[in-house]
């Protein structure tokens, strides 16, 4: 469950209090609207974010690099809200701009985005095709490749990508959830329970999960036990999670 941060730094609004749009050139307006849209996106205000991305595009002029950024960020909004065909159409425009300008790292970001969209569409072969084009040391891409391999029951490949993700140091980092899925799909429930207890429900680094999601997760872990006495702890947690979520 991807919980957006409602306390995301709001520096752009502090900027608005000090400067007037009338004093900006069209390109400056475009960049301002783009940054405002990004802030709104990270706070989960998707409709407002999209409105500002549209404004940014209106003023972008000849700044093609910024146009590519606007397309790429806009595609993320549609992807996050399950409008996959629209997301792909906009991401293709971002890829076209970034290829034209030979922005290799930005292009790889878009390839990764497109692969992620195909993964959500459950088109696993197409997802792998785009992930492999990224061709860089990238924990996020290794996470994607690991997840895709797990869903295809290619556990040897999945294990390789999990190892690569753990070895790759970047700001995205390795996702414990991928390893959890790996053991779950292999039926290794003892390892699932250990990871869930130590890294997910009582995490060292602080995941912010929806109570509804935790409720179902505890229920799934409970079902992995055969003895009722061992199921009890997780069933109680599940019930409490659902109650906390007013479900």
C-alpha positions in Angstrom: 0.0 0.0 0.0 1.6 3.2 -1.2 0.8 5.9 1.5 1.7 9.4 0.3 3.2 11.8 2.8 0.7 14.5 3.6 3.5 16.4 5.4 5.6 16.7 2.3 7.7 19.9 2.4 5.6 22.7 1.1 8.4 25.1 0.1 6.7 25.9 -3.2 3.8 27.7 -1.3 6.4 29.7 0.6 7.8 30.8 -2.8 4.3 31.8 -3.9 3.9 34.1 -1.0 7.1 36.0 -2.0 7.0 36.2 -5.8 4.3 37.0 -8.4 3.6 35.0 -11.5 3.5 38.4 -13.3 7.2 38.7 -12.8 8.1 35.4 -14.4 8.9 34.5 -18.0 6.8 31.7 -19.6 9.6 29.2 -19.0 9.8 30.2 -15.4 6.1 29.8 -15.0 6.3 26.4 -16.6 9.0 25.3 -14.2 7.1 26.7 -11.2 3.9 24.9 -12.2 5.9 21.7 -12.7 7.4 21.9 -9.3 4.1 22.7 -7.7 2.5 19.7 -9.4 5.3 17.5 -8.1 4.7 18.6 -4.6 1.0 18.0 -4.9 1.7 14.5 -6.4 3.9 13.5 -3.5 1.1 14.6 -1.1 -1.3 12.4 -3.0 -3.4 15.2 -4.4 -3.5 13.7 -7.9 -6.2 15.8 -9.6 -4.7 19.1 -8.5 -1.2 17.8 -9.5 -2.5 17.0 -13.0 -4.1 20.4 -13.3 -0.7 22.0 -12.6 1.1 19.6 -15.0 -1.3 20.8 -17.7 -0.5 24.4 -16.8 3.2 23.7 -17.0 2.8 22.2 -20.5 0.9 25.3 -21.6 3.9 27.5 -20.8 6.8 25.1 -21.6 7.5 26.7 -25.0 10.8 25.3 -26.5 12.1 23.7 -23.3 11.9 20.1 -24.5 13.8 18.7 -21.6 11.2 20.2 -19.2 8.4 18.9 -21.5 9.9 15.4 -21.1 9.8 15.8 -17.4 6.2 16.9 -17.4 5.1 13.9 -19.5 7.0 11.5 -17.3 5.6 12.8 -14.1 2.1 13.0 -15.6 2.3 9.4 -16.6 3.0 8.4 -13.0 -0.3 9.9 -11.9 -2.3 7.8 -14.4 -0.2 4.7 -13.5 -0.8 5.2 -9.7 -4.5 5.5 -10.3 -4.7 2.4 -12.6 -5.3 4.2 -15.9 -2.7 2.1 -17.6 -3.4 2.8 -21.2 -3.4 6.6 -20.6 -0.2 6.2 -18.6 1.5 4.3 -21.4 0.5 6.8 -24.0 1.9 9.7 -22.0 5.1 7.8 -21.0 5.7 7.0 -24.7 5.7 10.8 -25.3 8.3 11.3 -22.5 10.4 8.5 -24.0 10.2 10.1 -27.5 11.4 13.5 -26.1 14.2 12.0 -24.0 15.5 9.9 -26.9 15.5 12.9 -29.2 17.5 14.9 -26.7 19.8 11.9 -25.9 19.1 12.2 -22.2 20.3 8.7 -21.4 19.7 8.6 -17.6 16.3 10.3 -18.0 15.4 7.9 -20.8 16.2 4.9 -18.5 13.9 6.4 -15.9 11.1 6.4 -18.5 11.9 2.8 -19.6 11.7 1.8 -15.9 8.3 3.5 -15.6 6.9 1.8 -18.8 8.2 -1.6 -17.5 6.4 -0.9 -14.2 3.1 0.0 -16.0 3.3 -3.3 -17.9 4.0 -5.2 -14.7 0.8 -3.7 -13.1 -1.1 -4.7 -16.3 0.3 -8.2 -15.7 2.0 -8.3 -19.1 5.1 -9.8 -17.6 7.1 -10.5 -20.7 6.6 -6.9 -21.9 7.6 -5.6 -18.5 10.9 -7.6 -18.6 11.6 -6.3 -22.1 11.6 -2.7 -20.8 13.3 -3.4 -17.5 16.2 -5.0 -19.3 16.6 -1.9 -21.6 17.3 0.2 -18.5 20.8 -1.5 -18.3 22.2 0.2 -15.1 22.9 -0.7 -11.5 19.5 0.2 -10.1 17.9 -1.4 -7.0 14.4 -0.3 -8.1 14.8 -2.1 -11.5 16.2 -5.2 -9.8 13.2 -5.1 -7.5 10.9 -5.0 -10.5 12.8 -7.8 -12.2 12.7 -9.9 -9.1 9.0 -9.4 -8.7 8.3 -10.2 -12.3 10.4 -13.4 -12.1 8.6 -14.5 -8.9 5.2 -14.1 -10.6 6.5 -16.2 -13.5 7.7 -18.8 -10.9 11.3 -18.4 -12.1 12.7 -18.5 -8.6 16.3 -19.0 -9.5 16.2 -15.7 -11.5 14.3 -14.0 -8.8 16.9 -15.0 -6.2 19.6 -13.5 -8.5 17.8 -10.2 -8.8 17.1 -10.0 -5.1 20.8 -10.4 -4.4 21.6 -7.7 -7.0 19.1 -5.4 -5.4 20.6 -5.9 -2.0 24.1 -5.2 -3.4 23.0 -2.0 -5.1 23.3 1.1 -2.9 21.0 3.9 -4.0 18.2 6.0 -2.6 15.5 3.5 -3.5 17.1 0.5 -1.8 16.1 -3.1 -1.5 12.4 -3.8 -0.8 11.8 -6.3 1.9 8.3 -6.8 0.4 9.9 -8.5 -2.6 11.7 -11.0 -0.4 8.5 -11.6 1.5 6.7 -12.3 -1.8 9.5 -14.6 -2.9 9.2 -16.8 0.2 5.4 -16.7 0.1 5.2 -18.0 -3.5 7.7 -20.7 -2.7 5.6 -21.8 0.2 8.4 -21.0 2.7 6.0 -19.8 5.4 8.4 -20.0 8.3 10.6 -17.4 6.5 7.5 -15.4 5.6 6.5 -15.2 9.3 10.0 -14.2 10.4 10.3 -11.4 7.8 6.7 -10.2 8.5 7.3 -10.1 12.3 10.8 -8.5 12.2 10.6 -6.2 9.1 7.0 -5.5 8.2 4.6 -5.2 11.1 7.3 -4.1 13.6 9.8 -2.6 11.2 13.2 -1.3 12.0 13.0 1.4 9.4 9.4 2.3 9.7 7.0 1.3 6.9 3.7 3.2 6.9 1.1 0.5 6.0 -2.7 0.9 5.8 -4.4 -0.9 8.7 -6.6 -2.7 6.2 -3.6 -4.1 4.4 -2.0 -5.1 7.7 -5.2 -6.9 8.7 -5.3 -9.0 5.6 -1.5 -9.6 5.9 -1.9 -10.9 9.4 -4.8 -13.1 8.3 -2.6 -14.6 5.5 0.2 -15.3 7.9 -2.3 -16.9 10.3 -3.4 -19.3 7.6 0.2 -20.4 7.1 0.0 -22.2 10.5 -1.7 -25.6 10.8 -2.1 -25.4 14.6 -4.9 -23.2 15.9 -2.9 -22.2 18.9 -0.2 -20.7 16.7 -2.7 -19.0 14.5 -4.3 -17.1 17.4 -1.7 -14.3 17.7 -2.1 -13.3 14.0 -5.9 -13.6 14.0 -6.0 -11.3 17.0 -3.7 -8.8 15.2 -5.9 -9.0 12.1 -9.1 -8.3 14.0 -7.5 -5.4 15.8 -6.2 -4.0 12.5 -9.6 -4.2 10.9 -11.2 -2.6 14.0 -8.6 0.2 13.9 -9.6 0.8 10.3 -13.3 0.8 11.2 -13.8 -2.2 8.9 
